[in-house]
Amino acid sequence: MDIKSTIKLNNGVEMPVLGLGTWESSPMDVGNAILWALEAGYRHIDTAAIYGNEKEIGEAIKKSGVNRKDIFITTKLWNSDHDNPIRAYNESLKRLQVDYVDLYLMHWPVEKIRNNTWKYMEKLYKQGKCKAIGVSNFTIRHLKELFQHTKIMPAVNQVEFSPYLFQKELLEFCNEKEIALEAYSPLTRAKKLNDPKLAAIAKKYSKTPAQILIRWVLQHNMIVIPKSINKERIKENANVFDFNIEEYDMKKLDLFNENFRVCWNPDEIL
Ligand SMILES: NC(=O)c1ccc[n+]([C@@H]2O[C@H](COP(=O)([O-])OP(=O)(O)OC[C@H]3O[C@@H](n4cnc5c(N)ncnc54)[C@H](OP(=O)(O)O)[C@@H]3O)[C@@H](O)[C@H]2O)c1
């Protein structure tokens, strides 16, 4: 496994296992973050209409000189845009200055309307407007319900995931259904990086706590998108391919689970 490694999605599309997150990367900061990430070898960027930085991300990609087709771009349909997903998608494309995105996600399973919205996303996919479609913040209950309305299965489910929120059942369910699970807030938004249990494992491998958290996700065969706007930390977060967490320590990390969330709990959405 290296920084260029991919996971094959259920429609054959190859998705790089490591991407750069950009939530709360301000329009002022995000451009440099993208340039540094591409320089460090990242080829996958995660954004969303609601992050308000698609335009600057598009500009930075152009400036980088890296071929657009060599970069995997994810963006997301925001909750207030379920009334017209096609329009929202086209507006994202315009801001990103690209003619397709690799992965279009429904950002949240908005009550009552999500299954109908999915039909529009299927339409975008069938028309070849995006390479893959998926969901985010879907629990097993939301997925089971969606399956009753789907012609095309989601390729990806992007959810909060870390050793402190080890969603084992959801991971097993998605594996069984061939939906790739993607971990957001893998660094717990830096809230657990000083945990002594984690520091002890990091010390053993001569790695940082952040690198252990990222590597743990990768060894669960998932996709991971740590966010940083700092050049050194962007490089640090990608420097996770030269070591292996032993099974014994993977099991130890699995036991860190305390259902700790830094984002909203989607289980509260009916
Ligand atoms: N689908 C959804 O609903 C959803 C929700 C949340 C997040 N996401 C996606 O997932 C991405 C990642 O999640 P996140 O941004 O919530 O949190 P995260 O990646 O867990 O943590 C980001 C925080 O950690 C800091 N950090 C980064 N690398 C570090 C390192 N090596 N050492 C110490 N601190 C470090 C960052 O600060 P600096 O920037 O200063 O380095 C930032 O404060 C988001 O950016 C977004 O793309 C999606």
The ligand as an SDF file (V2000), in Angstrom:
LIG
                    3D

 48 52  0  0  0  0  0  0  0  0999 V2000
  -19.6620   14.0010    5.3860 N   0  0  0  0  0  0  0  0  0  0  0  0
  -19.6620   14.7190    6.4760 C   0  0  0  0  0  0  0  0  0  0  0  0
  -20.7090   15.0260    7.0750 O   0  0  0  0  0  0  0  0  0  0  0  0
  -18.3420   15.1760    7.0510 C   0  0  0  0  0  0  0  0  0  0  0  0
  -18.2820   15.6490    8.3870 C   0  0  0  0  0  0  0  0  0  0  0  0
  -17.0440   16.0140    8.8930 C   0  0  0  0  0  0  0  0  0  0  0  0
  -15.9160   15.9210    8.1020 C   0  0  0  0  0  0  0  0  0  0  0  0
  -15.9920   15.5090    6.7960 N   0  0  0  0  0  0  0  0  0  0  0  0
  -14.8000   15.4410    5.9110 C   0  0  0  0  0  0  0  0  0  0  0  0
  -13.7570   14.7530    6.5880 O   0  0  0  0  0  0  0  0  0  0  0  0
  -12.6120   15.6010    6.6890 C   0  0  0  0  0  0  0  0  0  0  0  0
  -11.8170   15.3060    7.9400 C   0  0  0  0  0  0  0  0  0  0  0  0
  -12.5750   15.5000    9.1060 O   0  0  0  0  0  0  0  0  0  0  0  0
  -12.4580   16.7910   10.0580 P   0  0  0  0  0  0  0  0  0  0  0  0
  -11.9570   17.9540    9.2870 O   0  0  0  0  0  0  0  0  0  0  0  0
  -13.7640   16.9050   10.7440 O   0  0  0  0  0  0  0  0  0  0  0  0
  -11.4120   16.3780   11.1780 O   0  0  0  0  0  0  0  0  0  0  0  0
  -10.0080   15.6160   11.2960 P   0  0  0  0  0  0  0  0  0  0  0  0
   -9.4080   15.3580    9.9830 O   0  0  0  0  0  0  0  0  0  0  0  0
  -10.2640   14.4860   12.2310 O   0  0  0  0  0  0  0  0  0  0  0  0
   -9.1430   16.6880   12.1090 O   0  0  0  0  0  0  0  0  0  0  0  0
   -8.7890   17.9220   11.5920 C   0  0  0  0  0  0  0  0  0  0  0  0
   -8.1390   18.7310   12.7240 C   0  0  0  0  0  0  0  0  0  0  0  0
   -6.9280   18.1200   13.1400 O   0  0  0  0  0  0  0  0  0  0  0  0
   -5.8240   19.0020   12.9450 C   0  0  0  0  0  0  0  0  0  0  0  0
   -4.7220   18.1760   12.4320 N   0  0  0  0  0  0  0  0  0  0  0  0
   -4.5760   17.6710   11.2000 C   0  0  0  0  0  0  0  0  0  0  0  0
   -3.4730   16.9030   11.1080 N   0  0  0  0  0  0  0  0  0  0  0  0
   -2.9000   16.9200   12.3160 C   0  0  0  0  0  0  0  0  0  0  0  0
   -1.7260   16.3220   12.8300 C   0  0  0  0  0  0  0  0  0  0  0  0
   -0.9540   15.5450   12.0850 N   0  0  0  0  0  0  0  0  0  0  0  0
   -1.4120   16.5780   14.1450 N   0  0  0  0  0  0  0  0  0  0  0  0
   -2.1870   17.3720   14.9050 C   0  0  0  0  0  0  0  0  0  0  0  0
   -3.3210   17.9650   14.4660 N   0  0  0  0  0  0  0  0  0  0  0  0
   -3.6720   17.7360   13.1730 C   0  0  0  0  0  0  0  0  0  0  0  0
   -6.2970   20.0350   11.9610 C   0  0  0  0  0  0  0  0  0  0  0  0
   -5.6650   21.2890   12.1550 O   0  0  0  0  0  0  0  0  0  0  0  0
   -4.7620   21.9790   10.9900 P   0  0  0  0  0  0  0  0  0  0  0  0
   -5.6410   22.1650    9.7990 O   0  0  0  0  0  0  0  0  0  0  0  0
   -4.3380   23.2610   11.6100 O   0  0  0  0  0  0  0  0  0  0  0  0
   -3.6100   21.0360   10.7430 O   0  0  0  0  0  0  0  0  0  0  0  0
   -7.7790   20.1310   12.3050 C   0  0  0  0  0  0  0  0  0  0  0  0
   -7.9680   20.9640   13.4370 O   0  0  0  0  0  0  0  0  0  0  0  0
  -13.2410   17.0060    6.6520 C   0  0  0  0  0  0  0  0  0  0  0  0
  -12.3040   18.0120    6.4490 O   0  0  0  0  0  0  0  0  0  0  0  0
  -14.2580   16.8280    5.5640 C   0  0  0  0  0  0  0  0  0  0  0  0
  -13.6340   16.8370    4.2850 O   0  0  0  0  0  0  0  0  0  0  0  0
  -17.2020   15.1110    6.2820 C   0  0  0  0  0  0  0  0  0  0  0  0
  1  2  1  0
  2  3  2  0
  2  4  1  0
  4  5  1  0
  4 48  2  0
  5  6  2  0
  6  7  1  0
  7  8  2  0
  8  9  1  0
  8 48  1  0
  9 10  1  0
  9 46  1  0
 10 11  1  0
 11 12  1  0
 11 44  1  0
 12 13  1  0
 13 14  1  0
 14 15  2  0
 14 16  1  0
 14 17  1  0
 17 18  1  0
 18 19  2  0
 18 20  1  0
 18 21  1  0
 21 22  1  0
 22 23  1  0
 23 24  1  0
 23 42  1  0
 24 25  1  0
 25 26  1  0
 25 36  1  0
 26 27  1  0
 26 35  1  0
 27 28  2  0
 28 29  1  0
 29 30  1  0
 29 35  2  0
 30 31  1  0
 30 32  2  0
 32 33  1  0
 33 34  2  0
 34 35  1  0
 36 37  1  0
 36 42  1  0
 37 38  1  0
 38 39  2  0
 38 40  1  0
 38 41  1  0
 42 43  1  0
 44 45  1  0
 44 46  1  0
 46 47  1  0
M  CHG  2   8   1  16  -1
M  END
$$$$
